[in-house]
Amino acid sequence: MASGIPQETIRVFIVDDHAIVREGLRVLMNRHNTFQLVGEAGTGQEAIEKIPKCNPDVVVLDLKMPDMDGFETARLIRERNPAVRTLVLSAEISPGAIVKARKLGITGVVAKQSLFSELIAAVQAVHSGDIYCCMYTRQVMLEECAFTSCSRLNTDDSLTSEEREMIQLLTEGMTIGQVALHFSRSPKTIDARKRKTMEKLGITNLADLTKYAIREGLTSY
């Protein structure tokens, strides 16, 4: 009779502001003998306070939360608990969010559209020190690569810091009037600056400007 080697238990902590999501993950993880759910939190601040006491191996983290977003939460977790590994489980995955996650040391990205089997694989991979991107995330990045290679968009290093900030504000929903107030300039001046900046980048509409902003990390939306 072959002697089996006991599988290492992975201590998991869940951070999500939706109780129904936490409950669902709790039920699923409790059915999987590889995982031990050691704690959960509904906000980033609650997670920061609880994690040192729970001593998890892996934190499964939502990106959008009411008090601080998942990026700031991940940064503080890494700063205060360097041994803890984090992975993102989010309903909204953009190329900009993926890039930002990697810069912050987040080594797993899983969309909430994924099957639970992908989350299992992600937790195990992250715990082992590997990087994991779910199928949906890989598709998002492939589409972004196709967009980048086929479009006329340029990465223009000659953009000023004010132009980059203007792009960020416009692509995050501000009107020309609001941006004008922000810079203490007239709407006419901002509109002209917007057109000149878009012309410099080879962009003709707001949708492509938004894709540019996401690609360049100016916004994660």
C-alpha positions in Angstrom: 0.0 0.0 0.0 1.5 3.4 -1.1 2.0 5.8 1.7 0.6 9.2 0.9 2.3 12.4 1.9 -0.1 14.7 3.7 -0.9 17.9 1.7 0.2 21.1 3.3 -2.7 23.2 4.7 -2.9 26.7 3.3 -4.1 29.3 5.7 -6.5 31.8 3.9 -7.9 35.2 4.8 -10.8 36.7 2.8 -11.3 40.4 2.3 -14.6 41.5 0.5 -17.2 44.0 1.4 -20.1 41.8 0.3 -21.1 39.3 3.1 -22.7 37.0 0.6 -19.4 36.6 -1.3 -17.5 35.9 2.0 -20.1 33.4 3.0 -19.9 31.6 -0.4 -16.1 31.4 -0.3 -16.2 30.2 3.3 -18.6 27.3 2.4 -16.5 26.4 -0.7 -13.2 26.6 1.1 -14.4 24.6 4.1 -15.2 21.8 1.6 -11.6 21.7 0.4 -9.2 20.0 2.8 -6.2 21.9 1.4 -7.5 25.2 2.9 -8.0 26.5 6.4 -10.0 29.7 6.5 -8.4 31.6 9.4 -10.3 34.9 9.1 -12.3 37.4 7.0 -12.9 41.1 6.8 -15.5 43.4 5.1 -13.2 46.4 4.8 -9.5 47.1 4.1 -9.0 48.7 7.6 -10.6 45.6 9.3 -8.2 43.4 7.3 -5.1 45.4 8.3 -6.1 45.0 12.0 -7.0 41.3 11.8 -4.3 39.8 9.6 -1.4 40.0 12.0 -3.5 38.1 14.6 -4.7 35.4 12.1 -1.3 34.8 10.5 -2.6 33.7 7.0 -0.4 32.4 4.2 -2.6 33.9 1.5 -5.0 36.8 1.5 -7.8 36.8 -1.1 -8.7 40.4 -1.7 -11.4 42.4 -3.5 -10.4 45.5 -5.3 -13.4 47.8 -4.7 -14.2 48.4 -1.1 -15.8 51.3 0.7 -13.0 52.6 3.0 -9.8 51.9 1.1 -9.4 50.0 -2.2 -7.7 46.7 -2.6 -4.5 48.3 -4.0 -4.0 50.4 -0.8 -5.0 47.4 1.4 -2.5 45.2 -0.5 0.3 47.7 -0.1 -0.3 48.0 3.7 -0.5 44.2 4.1 2.8 43.7 2.2 4.4 46.6 4.2 3.3 45.2 7.6 3.3 41.4 6.9 6.0 40.7 4.3 5.5 37.0 4.4 1.8 37.1 3.5 1.0 36.6 -0.2 -2.0 38.4 -1.8 -4.2 37.6 -4.7 -7.0 39.7 -6.2 -10.5 38.3 -6.7 -12.5 41.1 -8.4 -15.5 41.5 -10.7 -13.7 44.3 -12.7 -10.4 43.4 -14.2 -8.7 45.9 -16.5 -5.2 46.0 -18.0 -4.3 48.9 -15.8 -5.5 47.1 -12.7 -3.4 44.0 -13.6 -0.3 46.2 -14.1 -0.9 48.0 -10.8 -1.4 44.8 -9.0 1.9 43.4 -10.2 3.7 46.6 -9.2 2.4 46.2 -5.7 3.6 42.6 -5.4 0.1 41.0 -5.8 1.0 37.7 -7.5 -2.5 36.4 -8.3 -5.4 37.9 -10.3 -8.7 36.0 -10.5 -12.0 37.4 -12.0 -15.2 36.7 -10.1 -16.5 35.3 -13.3 -14.1 32.4 -12.9 -14.9 28.9 -11.6 -14.0 28.0 -8.0 -11.4 25.6 -9.4 -9.5 28.5 -10.8 -9.4 30.2 -7.4 -8.1 26.9 -5.9 -5.3 26.8 -8.5 -4.6 30.5 -7.9 -4.3 30.2 -4.1 -2.1 27.1 -4.4 0.2 28.8 -7.0 0.5 32.1 -5.0 1.3 30.1 -1.9 4.0 28.3 -3.8 5.6 31.5 -4.8 4.3 31.5 -8.4 2.3 34.1 -10.4 -1.2 33.2 -11.4 -3.6 34.9 -13.9 -7.0 33.3 -14.5 -8.3 32.6 -18.0 -10.4 35.8 -18.0 -7.4 37.9 -17.0 -5.3 36.4 -19.7 -8.0 37.2 -22.3 -8.1 40.8 -21.1 -4.4 41.2 -21.6 -4.5 39.5 -25.0 -7.2 41.9 -26.1 -5.2 44.8 -24.8 -2.1 43.6 -26.7 -4.2 43.3 -29.9 -5.6 46.8 -29.4 -2.1 48.3 -28.8 -0.6 46.7 -31.8 -3.5 47.5 -34.2 -4.3 51.0 -33.1 -2.6 54.3 -33.9 -2.0 55.1 -30.2 1.5 56.2 -29.2 3.2 56.3 -25.9 4.3 59.9 -26.0 7.0 60.8 -23.5 6.6 64.4 -24.4 3.3 64.7 -22.6 3.5 67.1 -19.7 2.5 66.2 -16.2 -0.5 68.6 -16.6 -1.6 66.8 -19.8 -1.3 63.4 -18.1 -3.4 64.7 -15.2 -5.9 66.2 -17.6 -6.3 62.8 -19.3 -6.8 61.1 -16.0 -9.5 63.5 -14.9 -11.3 63.3 -18.2 -11.2 59.5 -18.4 -12.4 59.2 -14.8 -15.6 61.1 -15.6 -14.9 64.8 -15.1 -16.5 67.3 -17.6 -14.5 69.9 -19.4 -15.9 72.5 -17.0 -14.9 70.6 -13.9 -11.4 70.1 -15.3 -11.2 73.8 -16.1 -12.1 74.6 -12.5 -9.4 72.1 -11.3 -6.7 73.8 -13.3 -8.1 77.3 -12.8 -8.5 77.8 -16.5 -11.3 78.5 -18.9 -13.3 75.6 -20.4 -12.3 76.9 -23.8 -8.6 76.6 -23.0 -9.0 73.0 -21.5 -11.1 71.9 -24.6 -8.3 73.2 -26.9 -5.7 71.5 -24.8 -7.6 68.2 -24.8 -7.9 68.3 -28.7 -4.2 69.1 -29.1 -3.2 66.3 -26.7 -5.4 63.8 -28.4 -4.0 64.8 -31.8 -0.5 64.3 -30.4 -1.4 60.8 -29.4 -3.3 60.0 -32.6 -6.6 59.6 -30.7 -9.9 60.7 -32.0 -12.5 59.8 -29.3 -12.9 59.5 -25.6 -13.2 55.7 -25.7 -9.7 55.3 -27.2 -8.4 58.0 -24.8 -9.7 55.9 -21.9 -7.9 52.8 -23.2 -4.7 54.8 -23.5 -5.1 56.0 -19.9 -5.6 52.4 -18.7 -2.7 51.1 -20.7 -0.4 53.8 -19.4 -1.5 53.4 -15.8 -3.1 56.9 -15.6 -6.3 55.3 -14.3 -7.4 51.8 -13.3 -11.1 52.4 -14.4 
